[in-house]
Structures are given as C-alpha cells and as structure tokens.
C-alpha cells in the first residue's frame, strides 16, 4: 500500500504542477503590450461585435488577441513551423533521415525554434501595423504613439511571449500530465467557454436571443462533445499474429491487434485548413484604404469569414485534402510493415512485405474517408445550426475533447502501470531474494 500511496502522491504533484503552470500562463496573458490603450482597444472590439476572423484568432489565443497581450500570438507560430518541418520531411529525404535519428531530431527541434522566432517577428510586426489603424468609437487611437519604435518593440515582445509559452509547454511535458503545447491550446480555448455561455445568457435576458436559439446553443455543444469524444476513442483493430516462443516456461506471442485510429489525422487537418483560409483575410487587412483594390479585397475578406457559404465550401474541401495528406504522416504504413517483419508478425491472410503495406494503405484510406467526413460535419454543421452564434463547434471542440480524453487516458495508464507493477512483484518475478530470473 505504501507504494500505491507514493504513486498517488506523485500523480497529485503532476496535477498540481500542471495546474500551477497553466495559472501562470493565464496571468501573463492579461499583460498588455507596452504602448497600448487598454480602454480604447476594449471599446473598439466591443463596438466591432463578434464573429469573423478576429473572433477565431482570439479563441485560439485565449482572449489575448483582443487585449493585445504579450501572448497575443499564442503558441500557433510554433505549431505552424512544426507542421512545415513535418511536411518537409515527407518530400525531402535528408530531413526525413534527420527526423528518424535521435541527434538529428534534436537538430530539427533547434531549427523549428529558430523558424518560430522568425515567424513571430514577421507576425508581430504585421500585427503592430494593423493595430495602429484601429480607432475606438470615442475617437481614441488604440495605439496612442504609433511608429517604428512601437512596431519593433511589439515585435520583440510578442516573439518573447511565444517563446515563453513554448518554455512553459516543455516544463508541462516534462513534469506534468500531457503534452504542454496541447494543454496550453486547450487552456486558451477552455477559458473562453464560460464567457461564451454568459454572453448568450445575457442576450437571452435582454430579448436579443430566443429561447429556442439558446437551447440549440447548449444542445449543439453537448452533442458535439459526445460525438467527438466517441470518435476520438474509436479504433479499427487490425488482427496481427505473432510467432509463439517459450521463455522460462512461459509462452509469448499469439494473436494480438494493431489499433488504427478512426480519426487518424486528428485536429491537424482543420487547423491547417483554418490557417490557409485565414491567410487571404489577413492579407486584405494590409491593403491601404485609398487603394482601388480595397473594395475587392474587402469582398473576399467578408466571404471568407467563418460561417459564410464560400468559407464552408472551401473549408470542407481543404479538410478532406489535408486529412488524406496528413494521415499517412501520422500512421506510417511502411514503418509498421518493417516492424511487423522484424518481430516475425503478420496479418492473417496477408503476405508479409509489400502486400501488408498495400493492405494497411487500403485500411488507412477507408479510415481517412470516414475521418474527413466526420471532421467536415463536426467543423461546419454546428456553425450552420447555430447561425455562427458559437465559436465552439469546430476545431476548438476537437481540441477540447481530444486533449481531455488524452489526459484521462494518461491518468488511467499511470495508475494501471502501478497495478501491473504491484501484481508482478506479488508473484515474485523479480522482487526479493527468491526472484525467478
């Protein structure tokens, strides 16, 4: 029991440490960039209302974007550069070799951090230039003293904020319960959910939202949580037969299963699709007001707002394409085939080697078809049903549920591992002077 108590204390420390660092993240997210008029920026976004690209960015940054916080860029620049290097590894053999080697993997991580800093500088400078054009309804400028000094200062501040988040994420990964980057994104989205609920309740009390619309809002969130949780834990079990062998009078091998996730691509396809669709709308904000092309870019920007018909169509097509593109990166059939051959394992009825790879590719394509259909439905249908009244129907919902499921599975694995260890020791396998081998 003492060992079990020690494991329980260790789990409590992990939970407390994770919670503490997430609190630090939320506190730092309240600090505005130097040179920003907090009251003016609050009035500007209050007048601008909800919906559109800014709400999407603000959701993933945990509200830091609309406060122009030092963490306004969030962790997304690092996610973007990580995805870029993952994709490059599929088309450049040299990078793929580095990713498979332990020392090469560390080198790729360094390159990813350097690229993250460069991307943060570009995005930070662009964001500072955009915020300089914002004026509150009262006529006050959001940035009282615009200029090159403010832009450079903001660029350095936002890049530092993102790298600080990356450091926090690494500490959470090392001492906490789950991948730190995933938990930071989860925390940023989760803190926006109560304000979303309060906002809709306020609209209902003021008569601006009907009871049916409010009920639909809660039903959409509840059903989306259930469906995503069910699919995220769904696997296709491929039977695998291992050669039997006897070690110390015990038989090992036999029939096992190879689990393949139904949603193999995970949250990456919607994130990639959202990033690609956000690029034209972001570019449109840099077109000068006096430019003759400004009306055309404004039309494109309005058409690509979340919830618009053109946005939904392009979003669905990009999700399908990214699912088929990213699924083979997550589940490498050639490596699985090599691993099965090295362990004298085979799929019943399928020859080892190329035939096994063809079969796994066939299963993966079928799973990708269903996974892409699921992602399109869960990312677009809730927005259509609620009339763009909620930001928690697509990628945000996937991240919330998938990270929650992984945390619970990690806790269960941590406790089950302790039970297996105690059970193994109780049989005298390796504990004490009378160990069997």
Secondary structure, DSSP 8 states (H G I E B T S, - for coil): -HHHHHHHHHHHHHHHHHHHHHHHHHHHTT-B-TT--HHHHHHHHHHH-S-SHHHHHHHHTTTHHHHTBTTTTTTHHHHHHHHHHHHHHHH-HHHHHHHHSHHHHHHHHHHHHHHHHHHHHHHHHHHHHHHTT-B-TTS-BSSTT-SHHHHHHHHHHHHHHHHHHHHHHHHHHHHSSS-HHHHHHHHHHHHHHHHHHHHHHHHHHTTSS-HHHHHHHHHHHHHHHHHHHHHHT-EEEEEEEEEEEEETTEEEEEEEEEEEESSTTTTHHHHHHHHHHHHHHHHHTTS-TT-TTHHHHHHHHHHTSTTSHHHHHHHHHHHHHHHHHHHHHHS-HHHHHHHHHHTTEE-TTS-TTHHHHHHHHHHHHHHHHHHHHHHHHHHHHHHHHHTS--S-SSHHHHHHHHHHHHHHHHHHHHHHHHHHHHHHHHTTSSSSTT---
